[in-house]
Amino acid sequence: MYVIREKFFSIGDDFDVLDGEGNKVLRVDGKVLSLRDKVVIEDLSGEEVASVHRHLVALRPTYEIRIGGEKAAEVKKKLFTPFRDKFTIDVPGPDDLEMKGNLLDHEYVIERGGSRVAEVSKRWLTIRDTYAVEIVAGEEPLLVIGAVLALDLALEREEKKKEKKKEKDED
């Protein structure tokens, strides 16, 4: 299990990803936020192990996950999903993953072919503004954590768009 702080993008600072016992296992560099909505995931020695960034030209929100400098997946919002958002984690080959559930409230599962790969939830924790990511043994933690962070980037970006539209409509 990993613990991630919610809404870190609006604050923009670095934060640690903790394991289930509260030990630091990764560091997310939130200071590299840019036009491309990029974050860097570092190991405890400060070496980059993964990154997530938004594609500037895409029909729908698309974020690329790189692990060890290599493209590992693209996280894309599915089109035409009435009443709830769904995101696909497009990995090389046929084993794509899907994020579904209550994405906004961090209560969702990540599945491959109908089998649960990971679950994201706030209900397991008493720490305010955090959520847990429980990953099935044998799955790549950096891929799952990268996908969860990509979703957070996409949701934060969507929220900012709505706020700007609301401000514009009020003028």
Protein Blocks (a to p, Z undefined) as FASTA:
>chain_A
ZZddehklmnopacddddfkopafbdcdfklgcfkopaddddfkopafbdcdddfbdfbd
cddddeehiafbdcdddehiehiacdddddehjkbccdedjfknopacddeehiafbdcd
fklpcbehiacddddehiafklmmmmmmmmmmmmmmmmmmmmmmmmmmmZZ
